[in-house]
Amino acid sequence: MKKIFLIILLFFFAACDGKIYNQVHDKSQIGAKIRNIEIIASDEFSLKASKNFLIKKGFKIEKSDYILRVEYRDYKKTCTNPLSKTSSDYSYDGLVSITLFYKNSKVHSSYRDFKGDVKENLFTPLINSMISDLEISF
């Protein structure tokens, strides 16, 4: 239980410099040929942004064993803890993250904090890092 709590804390506080954080969870997927991918997004904007970029990269967006979960979180709307509000400087406005699954097993995750409004190009570096880390070929 303590480990789970620490991991959750790290997830929320480790990304506080705007840097992209990546993790390959299944190294056997490095070098995989992924032609089609399914997208599950937390909101319509995230779906559209990731779909547009993946199509430009050559992916077909359709039912697949590979599922990309795309998320956008607005810190100011979702943070309701008074202690967090008083102890945080709110130097970041939100978080974008992607997680790639293959047959319900996590393959890769990438996330970063951002300042300002959520924009389509916030997802671009995350997807590029996933493609690079996994050496995905088409």
N, C-alpha and C positions, 0 to 999 in steps of 0.2 A: 504494500500500500504506500509506503514511504517513497519507493522508487517511482511509482506512477505520479505521485504528487510532485516530486522533483522534476520529472520530465515535463509535466504540464507547466510548471513555473518557468522552466528553461524556454519552452516554446513561446511563452508570452513575453519574456523579458530579454531573450538572447538576440532577437532581431532588431534591437533598438538603435541600430546605426544605419539603416537603409541598405545595408549590404545584402546580397543574395546568398541564401544558405541552401545548399543542396545535400542530398543524401541518396546514395544508391542502396536500396534495400535488398535487391536480388541481383547479384553480380552475374548470374547465369544469363541474364537478359542483355548483357553488353554485347553489341554487335547484331542485335536482332533486326530482322527485316519487318518493318511495320508499314504496311500500305494503307490500312484503314484503322480508324480509331473512333470510338464513341465518346461524346462529351457529356458530362453531367456538371451543371453549373449551379451555383447558389443563387444566381439572379440572371436576368435576361441580358444585361450589359456584359457580364463576364462570359456568357455563352457566345454572344456575337463577336466579342473581341478575340477570344481564343479560336473560334471557328474560322474567322477571316484569316488569321495568321497561319493556322495549320493548313488551310487550303492553299495559300500562297507557297507554303513549304512543300506541297506535293502530296499531302495526306488526303485520303477520301474520308469524309465524315459519314459514317454509317454504323450499323450494329456491328460490334466487334468483340473479340476476347480482350482487347486492350481498351480500357476505359480511363479517360482523363477527367479527374474531378478538379474543377476550377472554382476558387472561392475568393470573395472580396469581403472584407470586414471594415466597417467604419467604427473606429475606436470611440469617437465622441458620441455616437448613437448607442453603442452596445455597452459602454462602461457605465454602470450605475452604482458602483461601489464608492461611497463617499471617501473612504480612506485612500483608495487609488486616485481619486480625483484630486485630493489635497497633496498627495505625495508624488504625483507625476507632473512632469513639465509639459506633457502633451506636445512634444516636438514633432511627433508623427501623427498623421491623420487616419491612417488605416493600414491594412495588411492585405497583400495579395498572395495567394498560394496555389500551387498545382500539385496533384498527386496522380501518378500513373499506376494503374493496376493491371495485372494480367490474370485473368480467371480468378478474380477476387483476392489476389495476393499483391501486396504493395511492392512495386518495383522501384519507383523513384519519387522523391518529393523535393519541392523547391518553394521557398517563400522569401518575402521581403516586406519591410515596412516602407511606407512612402509618405511624402508631404504633399499637400495640395489636393486637387480633385482627382478622382480615379479616371484614368485615361486608358485607351486601348493599348498604347505602347508600354504600359506597365507589365503586361503579360508577355510581351515579346522576349525580354531577356530570360525570363523563367523557362519558357518553352525552348529557347535556344540552348540554355544550359542543360536541359533534359536531353535534347538531341545530341549535344556534345558529350555529356557524361556517359550516355548509353551507346554512343557511336552508332546511332540508328541509321540504317541504310534503307533505301526504297526499292 
